[in-house]
Amino acid sequence: MALYDALMTLHPSPVVALSRAIAVAQRDGPDRGLAELAAIDGPERLEKYPFYPATLGELELRRGRNDVAREHFRTAIKLGRNPMERRFLELRLQACR
């Protein structure tokens, strides 16, 4: 976590904060990760970044909230920038069943 904290000091951005939130979720669980996502400064800058809703979907899926996760993955698929991203996200959507 120290490296993400250092990166946030050197080059703060919503994408770095997103990456840090993912690391927090891996270490402390999905609820803590979602709290970190909610605390991102400037989340509107992530509106067109497919991995923001994908992260929300993944964390909600881990919480067992499949319906919510599905909606996030659908949003992420729409934002996918290439066929490989969209295919990966479609597989994550299928995991919500």
C-alpha positions as CSV (number, residue, x, y, z in Angstrom):
1,M,0.0,0.0,0.0
2,A,2.9,2.3,0.7
3,L,3.8,2.4,-3.0
4,Y,0.3,3.5,-4.0
5,D,0.3,6.1,-1.2
6,A,3.7,7.4,-2.6
7,L,2.3,7.5,-6.1
8,M,-0.7,9.4,-4.9
9,T,1.6,12.0,-3.4
10,L,3.8,12.2,-6.5
11,H,1.1,12.0,-9.2
12,P,-2.4,12.1,-7.7
13,S,-5.1,11.2,-10.1
14,P,-8.5,9.4,-10.1
15,V,-6.9,6.5,-12.0
16,V,-4.2,6.1,-9.4
17,A,-6.8,6.3,-6.7
18,L,-8.8,3.6,-8.5
19,S,-5.8,1.4,-8.6
20,R,-5.2,2.0,-4.9
21,A,-8.8,1.2,-4.1
22,I,-8.4,-2.1,-5.9
23,A,-5.4,-2.9,-3.8
24,V,-7.2,-2.0,-0.6
25,A,-10.1,-4.3,-1.7
26,Q,-7.7,-7.1,-2.3
27,R,-6.2,-6.6,1.2
28,D,-9.2,-5.6,3.3
29,G,-12.2,-6.9,1.4
30,P,-14.9,-5.5,-1.0
31,D,-16.6,-3.2,1.5
32,R,-13.4,-1.3,2.3
33,G,-12.6,-1.1,-1.5
34,L,-16.0,0.4,-2.2
35,A,-15.5,2.9,0.6
36,E,-12.2,3.9,-1.1
37,L,-13.9,4.2,-4.5
38,A,-16.5,6.5,-2.9
39,A,-13.8,8.7,-1.5
40,I,-12.1,9.3,-4.9
41,D,-11.7,13.0,-5.6
42,G,-12.9,13.8,-9.0
43,P,-14.8,10.6,-9.8
44,E,-16.5,12.3,-12.8
45,R,-13.1,12.0,-14.5
46,L,-13.6,8.3,-14.5
47,E,-17.1,8.3,-16.1
48,K,-15.7,7.1,-19.5
49,Y,-13.1,4.8,-18.1
50,P,-14.4,1.2,-18.4
51,F,-12.4,-0.1,-15.4
52,Y,-14.2,2.2,-12.9
53,P,-17.7,0.5,-13.4
54,A,-15.8,-2.8,-13.8
55,T,-14.2,-2.4,-10.4
56,L,-17.6,-1.5,-8.9
57,G,-19.1,-4.6,-10.5
58,E,-16.3,-6.9,-9.3
59,L,-16.6,-5.6,-5.7
60,E,-20.4,-5.9,-5.7
61,L,-20.1,-9.4,-7.1
62,R,-17.7,-10.3,-4.3
63,R,-20.3,-8.9,-1.9
64,G,-22.9,-11.3,-3.4
65,R,-24.9,-8.4,-4.9
66,N,-25.1,-9.9,-8.4
67,D,-27.9,-7.7,-9.7
68,V,-25.9,-4.5,-8.9
69,A,-22.8,-6.1,-10.3
70,R,-24.5,-6.9,-13.5
71,E,-25.5,-3.3,-14.1
72,H,-21.9,-2.1,-13.4
73,F,-20.5,-4.7,-15.9
74,R,-23.1,-3.7,-18.5
75,T,-21.9,-0.1,-18.2
76,A,-18.3,-1.1,-18.4
77,I,-19.0,-3.1,-21.6
78,K,-20.5,-0.1,-23.2
79,L,-17.4,1.9,-22.4
80,G,-15.0,-0.9,-23.5
81,R,-12.5,0.6,-25.9
82,N,-11.7,-2.6,-27.9
83,P,-13.0,-6.1,-28.5
84,M,-10.6,-7.7,-25.9
85,E,-11.8,-5.4,-23.1
86,R,-15.4,-6.0,-24.0
87,R,-14.9,-9.8,-24.1
88,F,-13.2,-9.8,-20.7
89,L,-16.1,-7.7,-19.3
90,E,-18.7,-9.9,-20.9
91,L,-17.1,-12.9,-19.1
92,R,-17.3,-11.0,-15.8
93,L,-21.0,-10.2,-16.6
94,Q,-21.6,-13.9,-17.1
95,A,-20.0,-14.6,-13.7
96,C,-23.0,-12.7,-12.1
97,R,-25.4,-15.5,-12.7
